[in-house]
Amino acid sequence: MLTKDLLRVSRASGGYHPQFVDHASDDHRALAARVLGVYQGHVGEQHEALDEALTAIERESDDFKLVRGFAKLLEREAVFETQSPIEPVHARRTVFEAAKAIGVVTESERTEALSRAAERLSVSPDKLDACLYDDLDARQVMTAFDARWSPDELLDQYDLSLAQTALFDATDVRVRSSDPKALVSAVKRLRLMYEIEKTDAGRTVHITGPDALFRRSRRYGTRFARLLRTIARAPEWHLQASIDDRGTERRLQLTHEDVSVPDVDPVTEMTFDSGVESDFAARFSSLDLDWTLVREPEPLAAGAHVVIPDFAFDWQPHSADFRVFFEIMGFWTPAYVEKKLSRLADLEDVELLVAVDESLGVGEQIESLDHRAIPYSGTVRLKDVRDALRRHEAELVEQSADDLPNELVPTHDVVTLEALATAYAVSESAIEAKAFPEHARVGRTLVRPAVLERIDEQIESGMSLSAVATVLDEDGIDDTSAVLSHLGYRVAWDGLSGGTIREK
């Protein structure tokens, strides 16, 4: 993004049109190459020499703002350092202390003060005088320059930065994109307020600016600008924005034909909208449940708008196609809450849980919309969410169990209930109620009787537990304790030894 003083826009016909470079123009490409070359040619020189060279280009150019815009972008790729034989702050302090003792008024007294300070620092007076202000920006030396862009790419980057600068004063942005998922994901991660509307031209993401709800903030305007980097990565997109141009509302329109992204990292930070969401996702993922947490699932139709819930819970992703959506509704303005409730009322027929901040006091309204409300304060309690999901589990287990025969005959001699449930694409709960006529159930493992008889012949009282585990491992049985108990053994522990099996 450029600084506001480098913004080049046309306000013709009441619009707000960024003055992009002409990519077909050899002049603009040559100008970009020349500014790029000036930076490359001034490595090892002071900033003031670089500034003089840039000023010379400005005087020869038809648009000094364009030159300064190129320079602004390239300046970020340059490294400047203070290079001085004496650290300038230390040099100045020494000279000022000498001057204070003398009481400097005249030029000769200044010379005497410099001489005394130089003597203390073991340098010549001229050398000391020359390095007193080496830490000023103009005196700093460019020690490295590594531009990411070629001249053509610099033109692309300039256009992108110019458009970002124009968007800084946006109060309202509407975007259609051929990659709506990436767009919405970036909007949420940048914590911008948004709605999705269904229009004749397709789904439009409406991003509200700070003026609608809050006072203008530079932080919010910067997020608008940063969002453009993600928008511009899509193959096709159209953006329309309202711009507060010093009190006058103007219209800005951009498309994929105006701006592209030469080499820009996408928005990757802020993976959650809030700490509440992040905290909930981390804690839920640590549970061993038959539900899989999905971040930012598919959009849901809500009248003429679209809602993308924060999460969804998928029941056994490898089996039944059942999904419960989950929205965490934190504190927001009354107007926004009303709009949110309106969207929830218009939602299509879906299962939705809404964790709602108790301070909003809208839990009953959410329940009246046939959505399950889970009040929370500070953090969302896992137990409450677990209880809400459990309502569906019994029915889902029953449905999957009904689809299975009452008796199951696994082909393997040894198989765990978990593996069998996966094979049938159901939950373990649906398997547990079935009969296994050709297997014995030992703990959570099904074992053919012949295998158990063979194991029983190989073990005896007095064997070490580790030796028994080796025997069971040959048949792929991990549940040693359950098998031993089934065969009538127990484990005797003696201090820190590995344990010995005994008959019960």
N, C-alpha and C positions, 0 to 999 in steps of 0.2 A: 504494500500500500504506500502511496506517495503522501507527502504532506499536503495540507489543503492549499497552500500557496502555489503548488505546482499543478493544481487541477485545471484541466483545459476542457471546458464544456461550452456548448452553444445553447442559447435559450430561445432559439428561433421558434416562432409559433407557440410560445408558452411551454415548450418542452424542455427537456434537460438531456442534451445529447453529448456524451463524451467525445472528444475529438481524437479518435484513434489514429494511429499511424497508417499510412498508405503502404500496404505490403507490396503493392505492384510498383511502388516508386523506388527507383534506384537511389534517389536523393536520401530518402529516409534510411534505407539500408546502409548507404555510404556514411551517413551521419552516425548511425549506431556503431559501425565498424571503427569510425574515427575516434569516438569517445572511448570505445573499448581499447583501442590502441594507445590512447593517451595514458590510461591506467597501467597497461602492461609496460609501457615505456618509462614509467616513473617509479618503478620499484627501486628502492635505495635512495630516493630523493625526499626532501621535506614536503609537507602538505602544501606549503605556500607555492612551491614550484608547480605542483599539480594544479592548484587553483588558477594560477596564471595561464597555464595551457588551456584549461577549460574555459576561462574567460575569453581567450582568443577565439575559441570555437563559437562561443555564444555571439560574439560580435559579427562573425561571418554568417551566422545562421539566421534564417527568417523567423525562427521561434526559439527564443532563449529558454522558455519553459520546457521545451522538448529536450534540449541539451541537458538542462538541470535534472529532468526526470530520468534520463538515461544514467546520469552521474549518480543520482540518488540510489538507484538500484545497484550500481556497480560498487558504490562506496561500501556497501555491506559485505562485499567479498574481499575487501582489502583489510590488511592488518597494519595498524600504525603503532609505533612504539616510541617512547622517549629515549633518545640516544644522546648521552652527555657524559663527559669525563668526570663530572662531579654531579651528584644528585642535586637537581635544581633547588629543591626546598632547603636542603642543607647549605647550599651555596648562598642562597638569599639570607638565611638566618645568620650565617657567619658575617656577611657584609653588613647587615643591619645592626648587628651587635657592635661592629667596629665603628659604624657611622654614629651610633648612639654615644659612644665614648668621645668621639671627636666633636659631635654637634655639626653635622654637615649642612652647609648653606651654599657654599660656592663650589665651582667646578673643581678647583684645586683640592678642596676638602674632600670631595667625592673621590678624587684620584688617590688621596692619601688613605681613605677608608678602604678602597679596593686593594691597595698595596698591603695594608695590614692584614686584611682577610686572606689575601693570596698567600701571604707568608705563612699564616696559620694552616692553610690547606696545601701548602707546598706546590703551588702552581704559579704561573705568571699572571700578573694583573689582567693582561689582555685576554688570556684564556678564560680567566674567571668571569670577566665581564661578558664574554661571548656566550657563556653557558648558563647565565642567570635565569633565563626564561626558556630553556629548551623543552620544558614540559607544556608550553602553550600548544594548542591544536595546530597552529600554522607551522610550528617548528618541529612537530613530530615527523618521524620518518616512516614511509611505507615500506615495511619489511617483507611483505608477501601479498600477492594478488592472485587469486585462483577463481576466475569467473566461471560460473556454471553454464553460461550461455554463449552460443555463437551469435553473430550479429542478427541473424533471422530470429533466433530464440529470444534475443533481447527485445526485439520488436513485440513478440508475443507476450513476454513478461511485462513490458511497459503497458500494453493494452489491458492486461489483467489487473495490474496495479492501479491504472487510471480508473477502471470500472469499480474497483474496490473503494477507491477514494470517493467516487461519486455516490456510492451506496452508504457511505458513512453517515449521511444525513437523512437516510431513508426512515420513514415512519411506518411503512407498510409495504410488504413485498409479497407478490404472488408468483409462484413458479410452477411450470409444467415441465416434467423431465421424463426422458426415456428410461431413466434409472431411478424410479421413485423410491425404491427401498433405501438406496444409498443416500438420497436426499433427506428422507425422513430421519434416517439414522443420524445423519450429521446435525440436523435441526435439534434432535433430542439431546445429542451429546453437547451441543453448544448451549443447551438450556434456553432455547428460544421458544416463545409462545406461538403455537400454531394450530391451525385447523386444516382439515382436508375436505375439499368440496368436490362434488361430482358435477361437472359442467358438460356442455355439448362437445367441447374440445377435449375432454378428458378430465382426469383428476388433477385438481390444482391445490398445491400446498400454499395456504395463506399464512404468512408469518407476520405477526403483529409487532409493531415497533414499540419502543418504550413510551412514546407520547400518549399512546392509547390508555395506558394504565399507570404509568409512572412518569416521573420527570425524565427528561432526556439524560442519558448517561453515556459517556464515552465508551464504557465497557460494552454496552449493548450495541452501539454503532459498530464497534470493532468486530463483534460477532457476526453482524450482517455481512461485513466485508469478508470475513474469513469463510463464511458459508459459500461465497461465490466460487471459491477454489474447488469445493466439492461439486457444486452445480456444473461448473465448466468442464468437468471430467466426463460428463455424460455425452454420448454422441449427438443427441438432439435435446434442446431445452429452450424455454422461452421465459423470460423474467419481466415482470412489470412492477415498478415501484413508485410510491409517492415520496417525493423529496421535499423536505422543508428547506427551501432556499431563502434563508434569512427572512422567514415569515411568509414567503410566497410558496404555495404548493405547486410543484411541477411534476411532470410525468416522465419517468425514465423507462425505456424499454431496451432490453438486451436479448440476444439470441446466441446460439452456438456459432453463428456466422460472424459475430463480433469479437468473441473472446475465446481463447483456447488456453490450455495449461501446458507450458513447455516442459517444466520439470519442477513440480510442486508436490510436496508431501500432502496426502489427504488428511482430513481431520481425524486424528486417532485418539486424542485425549478425551477425558470425561466419558468413560464407557457407560456410566449410569447417570440418570438425570439427577439423582440426589444420593446423599449418604444413606438414607433409609432404604432405597432400592439396593444399593451396593451391599449394605449390611445384610439385608434379607437374602439376597442371592447367594452370598457366601455361606450363610448359616444353613439355608435349605439344601444347598449342594452337598453339604457334609452328611446329610441324612441318607440312610439306605432305604429308600422308598421305591415303590413301583411307579412313581411319577417322575417324569423328566421335565426339568424346568427349561423353558424355551424363552430366550430374550427377543423382544420385539417381533411377535408373530405376525401373521398376515393381517391386512386391513379389514375392518368390519364395516359393513354398510350401516349408516345411521341417517336415514332419510336422504337429504341431498348432500350429506357430509360423510366423512369416513373417519373412523376411530381406530387407532392402532394401540391396543393395550400394552402395558409395560411388559407383561410376561404371559406365558401360557403353560399349563401343566398338561403334559401328554401322558395318557395312561398306557404304559407298556408300549413304547413306540414300535416294537416288533409284532404287536398283536392288534387288539381292538383299536379302531380309529375313533378315539374319544378324546376331546380336548376341553379343558376348563380354562377360560381366560382370567387374567388377574391384573387388576389395576390398583396402583398405590396412589391414593389421592391425598396429597399433602396440603399444607396451608397455602391458600392463594386468595386473591381478592374476591369479594362477594359476587361481582359481575362475572368473573371467570368461573366461579363455582356454579352459578346459575346456568351458564352456558354448558358447563360440563354435564350437569344433571340433565339438561335438555338433550344432549347427545346420547347419554345413557338411555334416556326414555325412547329414543328413536332407533336403538340398536336392533338389529335383526335377531332372530331367535337363537340365542347362544347362552351357554352357561358362563356366567361371569361372577367372579368374586371381587369385591371392592374393599380394600383396606383403606379406611377413611380416618383422617386425623380427627380425634375427638373434639378438638376445638372448633371444627367446622359445624358440628351439630346437625349433620344431614344424614345420619345413619338411617333414620326412619324413612326418609324420602327415598333413599336408595333401595331399602327393602320393599317399599311400595311399588318400585319399578320391576319387581320380581328378580332383583339381583341380590346376592347374599352380601351383606355389609359386615365387615370385620373392623370394629373400632380399634384404634391404636393411639398410643401416646409415646412419642420418642422412637420406639422401634416396633416393628410388627411381630407379634408373638407367633412362633412357629406352631405352638399347640393349637391356636385358634385356626390357623390355616389348615393344619393337619385334620382337625375335627371337621372342617368344612369339606375337605376332600373325601373324608371317610364316608360321608353320606352317599357318595357315588360308588365307592369301592364295593360294598356288599352287592349292589345290583350288577356291577360289571363282572365281579367274580362269579355270581350266579349265572349270568348270561354265558360266560365263557365255559363254565362247568357244564351247562346244559348242552353245549355243542359237542361235548366229549362223551364217549361211552362210559358206562358205569365201571367197566373193568378195563384196565390197561395192561398190555403185555409188552414191555420194552424189549427190544432186540438184544440189548447189551446185558451181560451177566451182572454188571455193576453199573449203576447210574444214580446220580444225585437227583433229588427232586428239582433242584434249580435247573439242571441240564435238561431234564424231561419237560419242565415247564417251558423252557426256551424252545425246545423241539416242537412242542404243540402250540407255541406262540400264545401262551396264556400265563396268568400269574401262578405262583406256587400255591396260593390259596385254592385255586381251582383244581389243582392236582391232588392236594392233600385229602380231599374227600372221596377219592376214587379207590377202588379195590385193585390189588396187584396179585392175581392168583398164582403167578409163577415166581414171585419174588417175596423176600421177607423185608420188611421195612426196619432198618437199623439206624436209628437217629434220623438224619436227613438223607439217608442213602438206601437205595433198593438193591438187594443182593440176592442172587439165586441161592437156594439152600445147598446145592452141590459145592458152591464156592465156600460157603460158611463151614461145611463139613471138612473140606480140604484144609482150610485155615486152622480148624480145631485140631486136626491131626498134626499140624506143624508146631503148635505152641503147647507149652506145658507150664505148670506152676514152677516158679523159680527163674524163669527167663527174664532177662532185662527188658524194660519197656522199649528201649531203642531197638532191640532185636525183633520184638513183636511188630514194631512200626515198619521195619524192613520187610517182614513177611506180608503185611497188609499193603505195603506200597507196590508189591508185585501185581496186585489186582486193582491198583488205583484207588484204594480206600484211604481216605484221610481221617475219617472219624474213628480213631483208635479206641477211645473210651467207650463209645457206643457199641462197637463190635465186641470188645472184651466183656462188657456187661451182658450183652446178648448171649455170649458163650459161657457165662458163669464165672468170670474172673473179676478181680479188683486189682488195683495198683497199691502196693505197699511202698511207702516212701521212707527212706532212712537218711535223715540229714539232707545234705545237698547232693546225694547220689541221684542217678537218673531214674530210680524207681524199679521195682521188681513186681511181676504179676503173681498173684496168689488166687487160689480158688476162694470163692465167696464162702 
